[in-house]
Amino acid sequence: MLFWLTLLVVAVWLVWVFRQVPLTWWPTKVITVRSATVGAGTAVVTAGALAFMGVPPGLSVLAGLPAGGLALAMAITMGDSRFDFMGPTVTRRRAGLWLLIWVVMAGPGFLVGSVVDLDRISTMALQVLVLSTGFAAYAFGGIMATLEHRDGEGAAEDPRLHVLTPSPRERR
C-alpha cells in the first residue's frame, strides 16, 4: 500500500514540478500541463504495472521513470510542429545516424535477456528500462537541439562575428 501511495505522490509532484518549469529562453511553454500529466501518468502506470506483475519495486520504479520521460518527450513533439526530428524527411537524410541509434540504443535493449540471468519478468523490466532510457535521451536531445537552433535564429548578432582577422601574410 505504501508503494502505491508513494507512486501517487511522485506523480503529483512531477506534474507540479513540470508545471513550474517556465523554459524562459522560449516565448511559449514547451512543457504543458497535458504533457507533464502524460509523462507522470505513464511513469506511474508503467511502474505500477511492472510491480503488479511481480517485478521488485525498485526495478519497477527505475523502469517507469524513463518510460514516463519518453512519454513526456513524445507528448512535447506531437504537440508542437517545431520538433520534427523523427519525421520521414529527417530519417531519410540521416540514415547512418538512424543505424547508429538502433545499434547503440535498441541493440542492448533486445540483447539484455541473453546477457543477464534473471527471471523472465525482471528481464522484461530491464529491457523496458534500457530501451526507454535510450529513446528518451534521443528524444530530449532532439528537443534541446531544436530549441537551441531556434533560439540562435532570433538572438541578436554577436558583434565579434563581423571582425575580420588579418591574414598571416598581411603586415600589422
N, CA and C atoms as a LAMMPS dump frame, in Angstrom:
ITEM: TIMESTEP
0
ITEM: NUMBER OF ATOMS
516
ITEM: BOX BOUNDS ff ff ff
-5.0000000000000000e+02 5.0000000000000000e+02
-5.0000000000000000e+02 5.0000000000000000e+02
-5.0000000000000000e+02 5.0000000000000000e+02
ITEM: ATOMS id mol type element x y z
1 1 1 N 0.816 -1.19 0
2 1 2 C 0 0 0
3 1 3 C 0.863 1.258 0
4 2 1 N 1.958 1.204 0.77
5 2 2 C 2.86 2.341 0.832
6 2 3 C 3.497 2.611 -0.537
7 3 1 N 3.78 1.556 -1.28
8 3 2 C 4.355 1.699 -2.628
9 3 3 C 3.414 2.481 -3.536
10 4 1 N 2.127 2.164 -3.507
11 4 2 C 1.155 2.838 -4.375
12 4 3 C 0.965 4.292 -3.964
13 5 1 N 0.955 4.567 -2.66
14 5 2 C 0.849 5.948 -2.202
15 5 3 C 2.08 6.755 -2.611
16 6 1 N 3.244 6.137 -2.54
17 6 2 C 4.469 6.806 -2.967
18 6 3 C 4.416 7.118 -4.458
19 7 1 N 3.948 6.181 -5.265
20 7 2 C 3.819 6.44 -6.696
21 7 3 C 2.861 7.588 -6.978
22 8 1 N 1.75 7.645 -6.26
23 8 2 C 0.793 8.723 -6.453
24 8 3 C 1.392 10.075 -6.064
25 9 1 N 2.099 10.116 -4.944
26 9 2 C 2.73 11.363 -4.503
27 9 3 C 3.791 11.81 -5.497
28 10 1 N 4.589 10.878 -6.013
29 10 2 C 5.611 11.216 -7.001
30 10 3 C 4.972 11.743 -8.278
31 11 1 N 3.878 11.168 -8.705
32 11 2 C 3.2 11.636 -9.92
33 11 3 C 2.677 13.049 -9.75
34 12 1 N 2.045 13.332 -8.626
35 12 2 C 1.542 14.688 -8.378
36 12 3 C 2.697 15.671 -8.289
37 13 1 N 3.779 15.273 -7.643
38 13 2 C 4.95 16.14 -7.533
39 13 3 C 5.573 16.415 -8.901
40 14 1 N 5.673 15.394 -9.753
41 14 2 C 6.24 15.593 -11.086
42 14 3 C 5.396 16.548 -11.916
43 15 1 N 4.086 16.428 -11.835
44 15 2 C 3.218 17.355 -12.568
45 15 3 C 3.425 18.771 -12.062
46 16 1 N 3.527 18.946 -10.759
47 16 2 C 3.742 20.277 -10.198
48 16 3 C 5.095 20.841 -10.622
49 17 1 N 6.142 20.029 -10.568
50 17 2 C 7.479 20.493 -10.951
51 17 3 C 7.519 20.868 -12.429
52 18 1 N 6.98 20.008 -13.293
53 18 2 C 6.994 20.308 -14.721
54 18 3 C 6.159 21.547 -15.037
55 19 1 N 5.144 21.793 -14.251
56 19 2 C 4.317 22.977 -14.477
57 19 3 C 5.068 24.247 -14.088
58 20 1 N 5.968 24.159 -13.116
59 20 2 C 6.718 25.315 -12.655
60 20 3 C 7.882 25.673 -13.575
61 21 1 N 8.302 24.752 -14.427
62 21 2 C 9.442 24.997 -15.309
63 21 3 C 9.004 25.938 -16.424
64 22 1 N 9.472 27.192 -16.414
65 22 2 C 8.984 28.12 -17.432
66 22 3 C 9.71 28.012 -18.76
67 23 1 N 10.898 27.428 -18.811
68 23 2 C 11.718 27.399 -20.022
69 23 3 C 11.766 28.798 -20.638
70 24 1 N 12.384 29.708 -19.919
71 24 2 C 12.308 31.127 -20.23
72 24 3 C 12.985 31.514 -21.532
73 25 1 N 13.849 30.669 -22.083
74 25 2 C 14.514 31.072 -23.317
75 25 3 C 13.596 30.981 -24.524
76 26 1 N 12.432 30.437 -24.362
77 26 2 C 11.474 30.33 -25.465
78 26 3 C 10.197 31.038 -25.051
79 27 1 N 9.592 31.835 -25.933
80 27 2 C 8.432 32.626 -25.516
81 27 3 C 7.21 31.798 -25.117
82 28 1 N 7.067 30.603 -25.638
83 28 2 C 5.923 29.774 -25.254
84 28 3 C 6.424 28.6 -24.426
85 29 1 N 5.557 28.083 -23.592
86 29 2 C 5.946 26.94 -22.773
87 29 3 C 6.071 25.697 -23.622
88 30 1 N 7.12 24.959 -23.404
89 30 2 C 7.324 23.709 -24.117
90 30 3 C 6.657 22.572 -23.356
91 31 1 N 6.815 22.583 -22.04
92 31 2 C 6.196 21.569 -21.199
93 31 3 C 4.869 22.127 -20.698
94 32 1 N 3.785 21.55 -21.176
95 32 2 C 2.454 21.993 -20.77
96 32 3 C 1.924 21.084 -19.669
97 33 1 N 0.787 21.436 -19.12
98 33 2 C 0.167 20.601 -18.094
99 33 3 C -0.192 19.239 -18.686
100 34 1 N -0.678 19.24 -19.921
101 34 2 C -1.07 17.983 -20.562
102 34 3 C 0.137 17.077 -20.752
103 35 1 N 1.254 17.62 -21.259
104 35 2 C 2.423 16.771 -21.491
105 35 3 C 3.033 16.296 -20.177
106 36 1 N 3.035 17.148 -19.14
107 36 2 C 3.546 16.73 -17.837
108 36 3 C 2.677 15.644 -17.228
109 37 1 N 1.365 15.777 -17.394
110 37 2 C 0.453 14.755 -16.877
111 37 3 C 0.633 13.436 -17.617
112 38 1 N 0.821 13.511 -18.925
113 38 2 C 1.057 12.287 -19.711
114 38 3 C 2.339 11.606 -19.249
115 39 1 N 3.404 12.381 -19.05
116 39 2 C 4.678 11.803 -18.614
117 39 3 C 4.6 11.191 -17.234
118 40 1 N 4.054 11.935 -16.289
119 40 2 C 3.954 11.419 -14.92
120 40 3 C 2.993 10.235 -14.848
121 41 1 N 1.893 10.324 -15.57
122 41 2 C 0.94 9.209 -15.577
123 41 3 C 1.528 7.949 -16.175
124 42 1 N 2.284 8.097 -17.244
125 42 2 C 2.928 6.926 -17.844
126 42 3 C 3.961 6.32 -16.907
127 43 1 N 4.701 7.174 -16.204
128 43 2 C 5.681 6.662 -15.245
129 43 3 C 5.005 5.854 -14.146
130 44 1 N 3.912 6.384 -13.618
131 44 2 C 3.209 5.696 -12.529
132 44 3 C 2.551 4.413 -13.024
133 45 1 N 1.9 4.47 -14.189
134 45 2 C 1.224 3.277 -14.711
135 45 3 C 2.244 2.188 -15.057
136 46 1 N 3.363 2.566 -15.67
137 46 2 C 4.387 1.572 -16.006
138 46 3 C 4.969 0.941 -14.756
139 47 1 N 5.328 1.779 -13.77
140 47 2 C 5.885 1.236 -12.529
141 47 3 C 4.862 0.374 -11.804
142 48 1 N 3.625 0.818 -11.764
143 48 2 C 2.582 0.036 -11.109
144 48 3 C 2.301 -1.276 -11.81
145 49 1 N 2.268 -1.263 -13.138
146 49 2 C 2.019 -2.495 -13.886
147 49 3 C 3.156 -3.489 -13.704
148 50 1 N 4.389 -2.988 -13.73
149 50 2 C 5.522 -3.897 -13.53
150 50 3 C 5.537 -4.457 -12.113
151 51 1 N 5.216 -3.629 -11.118
152 51 2 C 5.156 -4.122 -9.735
153 51 3 C 4.027 -5.13 -9.563
154 52 1 N 2.911 -4.908 -10.245
155 52 2 C 1.783 -5.832 -10.171
156 52 3 C 2.139 -7.185 -10.783
157 53 1 N 2.998 -7.172 -11.812
158 53 2 C 3.397 -8.427 -12.465
159 53 3 C 4.468 -9.179 -11.683
160 54 1 N 4.991 -8.6 -10.623
161 54 2 C 5.942 -9.317 -9.786
162 54 3 C 7.366 -8.816 -9.872
163 55 1 N 7.596 -7.715 -10.535
164 55 2 C 8.938 -7.131 -10.595
165 55 3 C 9.222 -6.478 -9.244
166 56 1 N 10.45 -6.568 -8.748
167 56 2 C 10.767 -5.879 -7.489
168 56 3 C 10.464 -4.38 -7.596
169 57 1 N 10.01 -3.763 -6.499
170 57 2 C 9.591 -2.355 -6.556
171 57 3 C 10.67 -1.398 -7.06
172 58 1 N 11.903 -1.604 -6.668
173 58 2 C 12.977 -0.714 -7.115
174 58 3 C 13.169 -0.756 -8.618
175 59 1 N 13.175 -1.95 -9.189
176 59 2 C 13.336 -2.092 -10.635
177 59 3 C 12.121 -1.566 -11.379
178 60 1 N 10.936 -1.742 -10.8
179 60 2 C 9.734 -1.236 -11.486
180 60 3 C 9.719 0.291 -11.512
181 61 1 N 10.156 0.929 -10.432
182 61 2 C 10.225 2.397 -10.428
183 61 3 C 11.316 2.871 -11.373
184 62 1 N 12.464 2.186 -11.369
185 62 2 C 13.55 2.554 -12.285
186 62 3 C 13.143 2.406 -13.745
187 63 1 N 12.32 1.442 -14.054
188 63 2 C 11.855 1.268 -15.431
189 63 3 C 10.717 2.236 -15.757
190 64 1 N 9.953 2.631 -14.767
191 64 2 C 8.83 3.535 -15.011
192 64 3 C 9.246 4.969 -15.267
193 65 1 N 10.305 5.433 -14.612
194 65 2 C 10.721 6.823 -14.78
195 65 3 C 11.17 7.152 -16.204
196 66 1 N 12.057 6.372 -16.834
197 66 2 C 12.393 6.715 -18.219
198 66 3 C 11.241 6.484 -19.192
199 67 1 N 10.349 5.553 -18.878
200 67 2 C 9.165 5.388 -19.73
201 67 3 C 8.292 6.637 -19.65
202 68 1 N 8.174 7.226 -18.471
203 68 2 C 7.455 8.483 -18.329
204 68 3 C 8.168 9.627 -19.038
205 69 1 N 9.49 9.625 -18.976
206 69 2 C 10.253 10.639 -19.706
207 69 3 C 10.076 10.517 -21.203
208 70 1 N 10.05 9.296 -21.698
209 70 2 C 9.822 9.081 -23.131
210 70 3 C 8.417 9.537 -23.524
211 71 1 N 7.426 9.25 -22.684
212 71 2 C 6.068 9.706 -22.969
213 71 3 C 5.984 11.231 -22.925
214 72 1 N 6.712 11.858 -22.009
215 72 2 C 6.752 13.314 -21.949
216 72 3 C 7.367 13.889 -23.224
217 73 1 N 8.461 13.31 -23.676
218 73 2 C 9.11 13.792 -24.902
219 73 3 C 8.197 13.598 -26.114
220 74 1 N 7.51 12.482 -26.177
221 74 2 C 6.605 12.258 -27.305
222 74 3 C 5.405 13.207 -27.256
223 75 1 N 4.914 13.516 -26.055
224 75 2 C 3.806 14.475 -25.935
225 75 3 C 4.262 15.869 -26.366
226 76 1 N 5.498 16.223 -26.052
227 76 2 C 6.021 17.524 -26.472
228 76 3 C 6.165 17.573 -27.986
229 77 1 N 6.725 16.529 -28.585
230 77 2 C 6.96 16.553 -30.034
231 77 3 C 5.659 16.451 -30.827
232 78 1 N 4.678 15.745 -30.315
233 78 2 C 3.407 15.65 -31.027
234 78 3 C 2.583 16.923 -30.886
235 79 1 N 2.79 17.658 -29.802
236 79 2 C 2.014 18.859 -29.579
237 79 3 C 2.581 20.1 -30.247
238 80 1 N 3.796 20.019 -30.772
239 80 2 C 4.437 21.193 -31.352
240 80 3 C 5.127 20.788 -32.652
241 81 1 N 4.797 21.468 -33.725
242 81 2 C 5.327 21.081 -35.038
243 81 3 C 6.773 21.502 -35.243
244 82 1 N 7.353 22.255 -34.321
245 82 2 C 8.757 22.658 -34.465
246 82 3 C 9.702 21.486 -34.297
247 83 1 N 9.277 20.468 -33.575
248 83 2 C 10.144 19.352 -33.247
249 83 3 C 9.911 18.195 -34.195
250 84 1 N 10.372 18.322 -35.414
251 84 2 C 10.198 17.262 -36.411
252 84 3 C 11.526 16.54 -36.614
253 85 1 N 12.03 15.925 -35.559
254 85 2 C 13.304 15.218 -35.675
255 85 3 C 13.112 13.723 -35.847
256 86 1 N 11.877 13.237 -35.873
257 86 2 C 11.636 11.823 -36.112
258 86 3 C 10.789 11.612 -37.358
259 87 1 N 10.617 12.667 -38.147
260 87 2 C 9.801 12.571 -39.352
261 87 3 C 10.514 11.826 -40.472
262 88 1 N 9.797 11.524 -41.544
263 88 2 C 10.397 10.755 -42.635
264 88 3 C 11.494 11.506 -43.384
265 89 1 N 11.41 12.831 -43.452
266 89 2 C 12.467 13.567 -44.148
267 89 3 C 13.768 13.531 -43.369
268 90 1 N 13.675 13.569 -42.062
269 90 2 C 14.875 13.533 -41.231
270 90 3 C 15.515 12.152 -41.278
271 91 1 N 14.709 11.096 -41.237
272 91 2 C 15.276 9.753 -41.239
273 91 3 C 15.896 9.412 -42.589
274 92 1 N 15.384 9.962 -43.65
275 92 2 C 15.959 9.704 -44.967
276 92 3 C 17.307 10.405 -45.128
277 93 1 N 17.424 11.621 -44.595
278 93 2 C 18.655 12.38 -44.733
279 93 3 C 19.762 11.855 -43.844
280 94 1 N 19.416 11.246 -42.737
281 94 2 C 20.422 10.804 -41.776
282 94 3 C 20.312 9.304 -41.536
283 95 1 N 20.476 8.539 -42.581
284 95 2 C 20.329 7.084 -42.462
285 95 3 C 21.424 6.482 -41.59
286 96 1 N 22.626 6.991 -41.679
287 96 2 C 23.721 6.494 -40.846
288 96 3 C 23.482 6.751 -39.377
289 97 1 N 22.926 7.914 -39.06
290 97 2 C 22.602 8.231 -37.675
291 97 3 C 21.537 7.286 -37.14
292 98 1 N 20.538 6.99 -37.957
293 98 2 C 19.495 6.067 -37.522
294 98 3 C 20.041 4.655 -37.331
295 99 1 N 20.977 4.237 -38.165
296 99 2 C 21.606 2.93 -37.964
297 99 3 C 22.363 2.908 -36.645
298 100 1 N 23.086 3.979 -36.363
299 100 2 C 23.819 4.072 -35.108
300 100 3 C 22.87 4.066 -33.915
301 101 1 N 21.758 4.759 -34.059
302 101 2 C 20.768 4.788 -32.98
303 101 3 C 20.265 3.378 -32.686
304 102 1 N 19.933 2.643 -33.721
305 102 2 C 19.407 1.299 -33.498
306 102 3 C 20.463 0.359 -32.959
307 103 1 N 21.716 0.536 -33.349
308 103 2 C 22.773 -0.341 -32.841
309 103 3 C 23.097 -0.014 -31.391
310 104 1 N 23.179 1.286 -31.062
311 104 2 C 23.586 1.688 -29.714
312 104 3 C 22.442 1.622 -28.714
313 105 1 N 21.229 1.993 -29.133
314 105 2 C 20.123 2.054 -28.177
315 105 3 C 19.265 0.798 -28.179
316 106 1 N 18.879 0.349 -29.342
317 106 2 C 17.955 -0.787 -29.387
318 106 3 C 18.688 -2.114 -29.253
319 107 1 N 19.908 -2.187 -29.743
320 107 2 C 20.665 -3.431 -29.653
321 107 3 C 20.805 -3.944 -28.234
322 108 1 N 21.332 -3.127 -27.3
323 108 2 C 21.433 -3.602 -25.916
324 108 3 C 20.08 -3.913 -25.286
325 109 1 N 19.052 -3.178 -25.678
326 109 2 C 17.729 -3.44 -25.114
327 109 3 C 17.205 -4.813 -25.48
328 110 1 N 17.468 -5.226 -26.712
329 110 2 C 16.975 -6.534 -27.143
330 110 3 C 17.907 -7.679 -26.744
331 111 1 N 19.165 -7.375 -26.475
332 111 2 C 20.119 -8.415 -26.104
333 111 3 C 20.278 -8.584 -24.598
334 112 1 N 19.569 -7.803 -23.818
335 112 2 C 19.699 -7.875 -22.37
336 112 3 C 19.321 -9.255 -21.833
337 113 1 N 18.367 -9.891 -22.438
338 113 2 C 17.928 -11.209 -21.97
339 113 3 C 19 -12.278 -22.094
340 114 1 N 19.861 -12.159 -23.085
341 114 2 C 20.918 -13.161 -23.25
342 114 3 C 22.144 -12.867 -22.402
343 115 1 N 22.251 -11.657 -21.873
344 115 2 C 23.429 -11.276 -21.098
345 115 3 C 23.184 -11.417 -19.597
346 116 1 N 21.983 -11.07 -19.146
347 116 2 C 21.667 -11.049 -17.722
348 116 3 C 20.856 -12.29 -17.377
349 117 1 N 21.208 -12.92 -16.27
350 117 2 C 20.497 -14.123 -15.846
351 117 3 C 19.466 -13.755 -14.777
352 118 1 N 18.272 -13.376 -15.239
353 118 2 C 17.159 -13.035 -14.353
354 118 3 C 15.935 -13.824 -14.78
355 119 1 N 14.894 -13.765 -13.96
356 119 2 C 13.649 -14.391 -14.388
357 119 3 C 13.05 -13.592 -15.545
358 120 1 N 12.062 -14.166 -16.203
359 120 2 C 11.524 -13.586 -17.441
360 120 3 C 10.931 -12.194 -17.245
361 121 1 N 10.192 -11.986 -16.175
362 121 2 C 9.531 -10.706 -15.966
363 121 3 C 10.535 -9.62 -15.586
364 122 1 N 11.567 -9.943 -14.81
365 122 2 C 12.599 -8.956 -14.477
366 122 3 C 13.435 -8.604 -15.698
367 123 1 N 13.652 -9.585 -16.561
368 123 2 C 14.365 -9.308 -17.811
369 123 3 C 13.559 -8.362 -18.684
370 124 1 N 12.248 -8.549 -18.723
371 124 2 C 11.399 -7.646 -19.497
372 124 3 C 11.439 -6.231 -18.91
373 125 1 N 11.426 -6.109 -17.596
374 125 2 C 11.506 -4.788 -16.957
375 125 3 C 12.843 -4.126 -17.258
376 126 1 N 13.906 -4.91 -17.273
377 126 2 C 15.226 -4.366 -17.614
378 126 3 C 15.278 -3.923 -19.075
379 127 1 N 14.608 -4.654 -19.954
380 127 2 C 14.529 -4.236 -21.352
381 127 3 C 13.759 -2.931 -21.492
382 128 1 N 12.657 -2.796 -20.763
383 128 2 C 11.901 -1.54 -20.781
384 128 3 C 12.785 -0.401 -20.283
385 129 1 N 13.547 -0.651 -19.242
386 129 2 C 14.44 0.362 -18.689
387 129 3 C 15.478 0.817 -19.709
388 130 1 N 16.154 -0.132 -20.345
389 130 2 C 17.229 0.206 -21.288
390 130 3 C 16.665 0.88 -22.535
391 131 1 N 15.607 0.324 -23.118
392 131 2 C 15.047 0.899 -24.343
393 131 3 C 14.443 2.278 -24.112
394 132 1 N 13.677 2.436 -23.054
395 132 2 C 13.052 3.741 -22.828
396 132 3 C 14.08 4.796 -22.438
397 133 1 N 15.137 4.411 -21.742
398 133 2 C 16.193 5.374 -21.421
399 133 3 C 16.896 5.858 -22.681
400 134 1 N 17.227 4.951 -23.575
401 134 2 C 17.912 5.336 -24.813
402 134 3 C 17.057 6.214 -25.7
403 135 1 N 15.822 5.816 -25.912
404 135 2 C 14.965 6.596 -26.805
405 135 3 C 14.533 7.92 -26.171
406 136 1 N 14.378 7.966 -24.84
407 136 2 C 14.065 9.237 -24.188
408 136 3 C 15.251 10.198 -24.284
409 137 1 N 16.458 9.673 -24.131
410 137 2 C 17.642 10.524 -24.267
411 137 3 C 17.739 11.086 -25.683
412 138 1 N 17.462 10.267 -26.677
413 138 2 C 17.487 10.743 -28.058
414 138 3 C 16.402 11.79 -28.302
415 139 1 N 15.211 11.555 -27.78
416 139 2 C 14.108 12.493 -27.989
417 139 3 C 14.382 13.828 -27.312
418 140 1 N 14.859 13.801 -26.072
419 140 2 C 15.155 15.058 -25.389
420 140 3 C 16.358 15.762 -26.009
421 141 1 N 17.302 15.01 -26.532
422 141 2 C 18.409 15.626 -27.259
423 141 3 C 17.933 16.35 -28.505
424 142 1 N 16.98 15.757 -29.223
425 142 2 C 16.407 16.415 -30.392
426 142 3 C 15.62 17.657 -30.024
427 143 1 N 14.886 17.593 -28.92
428 143 2 C 14.13 18.761 -28.466
429 143 3 C 15.082 19.894 -28.099
430 144 1 N 16.113 19.576 -27.341
431 144 2 C 17.059 20.617 -26.923
432 144 3 C 17.829 21.178 -28.112
433 145 1 N 18.205 20.334 -29.064
434 145 2 C 18.909 20.829 -30.247
435 145 3 C 18.014 21.743 -31.075
436 146 1 N 16.741 21.396 -31.193
437 146 2 C 15.807 22.248 -31.932
438 146 3 C 15.626 23.58 -31.229
439 147 1 N 15.479 23.565 -29.907
440 147 2 C 15.329 24.818 -29.172
441 147 3 C 16.583 25.68 -29.28
442 148 1 N 17.738 25.064 -29.21
443 148 2 C 18.99 25.82 -29.341
444 148 3 C 19.121 26.422 -30.736
445 149 1 N 18.755 25.655 -31.747
446 149 2 C 18.819 26.148 -33.122
447 149 3 C 17.844 27.299 -33.33
448 150 1 N 16.624 27.139 -32.843
449 150 2 C 15.618 28.191 -33
450 150 3 C 15.981 29.43 -32.191
451 151 1 N 16.576 29.234 -31.034
452 151 2 C 16.975 30.359 -30.206
453 151 3 C 18.101 31.137 -30.883
454 152 1 N 18.976 30.457 -31.583
455 152 2 C 20.072 31.113 -32.281
456 152 3 C 19.593 31.966 -33.44
457 153 1 N 18.478 31.61 -34.067
458 153 2 C 17.966 32.39 -35.192
459 153 3 C 17.43 33.737 -34.734
460 154 1 N 16.79 33.784 -33.581
461 154 2 C 16.184 35.018 -33.125
462 154 3 C 17.097 35.852 -32.234
463 155 1 N 18.247 35.323 -31.881
464 155 2 C 19.146 36.041 -30.988
465 155 3 C 19.824 37.192 -31.719
466 156 1 N 20.265 38.159 -30.944
467 156 2 C 20.966 39.302 -31.527
468 156 3 C 22.31 38.847 -32.083
469 157 1 N 22.736 39.498 -33.116
470 157 2 C 24.015 39.158 -33.741
471 157 3 C 25.15 39.484 -32.789
472 158 1 N 26.133 38.629 -32.746
473 158 2 C 27.318 38.857 -31.941
474 158 3 C 28.255 39.77 -32.733
475 159 1 N 28.617 40.943 -32.204
476 159 2 C 29.466 41.849 -32.981
477 159 3 C 30.855 41.283 -33.262
478 160 1 N 31.292 40.321 -32.47
479 160 2 C 32.612 39.737 -32.707
480 160 3 C 32.653 38.904 -33.981
481 161 1 N 31.489 38.489 -34.489
482 161 2 C 31.463 37.684 -35.7
483 161 3 C 31.841 38.489 -36.936
484 162 1 N 31.725 39.811 -36.862
485 162 2 C 31.984 40.643 -38.029
486 162 3 C 33.384 41.239 -38.039
487 163 1 N 34.201 40.908 -37.065
488 163 2 C 35.573 41.387 -37.029
489 163 3 C 36.412 40.481 -37.913
490 164 1 N 37.132 41.074 -38.84
491 164 2 C 37.967 40.3 -39.743
492 164 3 C 39.343 40.108 -39.144
493 165 1 N 39.804 38.918 -39.159
494 165 2 C 41.155 38.626 -38.696
495 165 3 C 42.087 38.789 -39.883
496 166 1 N 43.185 39.564 -39.71
497 166 2 C 44.098 39.743 -40.849
498 166 3 C 44.786 38.432 -41.197
499 167 1 N 45.067 38.267 -42.467
500 167 2 C 45.731 37.05 -42.916
501 167 3 C 47.171 37.052 -42.386
502 168 1 N 47.794 35.885 -42.292
503 168 2 C 49.162 35.817 -41.763
504 168 3 C 50.176 36.579 -42.635
505 169 1 N 49.903 36.693 -43.935
506 169 2 C 50.84 37.379 -44.831
507 169 3 C 50.737 38.887 -44.725
508 170 1 N 49.645 39.369 -44.215
509 170 2 C 49.413 40.809 -44.144
510 170 3 C 50.223 41.423 -43.014
511 171 1 N 50.793 42.605 -43.294
512 171 2 C 51.573 43.318 -42.277
513 171 3 C 50.63 43.92 -41.247
514 172 1 N 51.077 43.944 -40.061
515 172 2 C 50.256 44.541 -38.998
516 172 3 C 50.772 45.87 -38.619
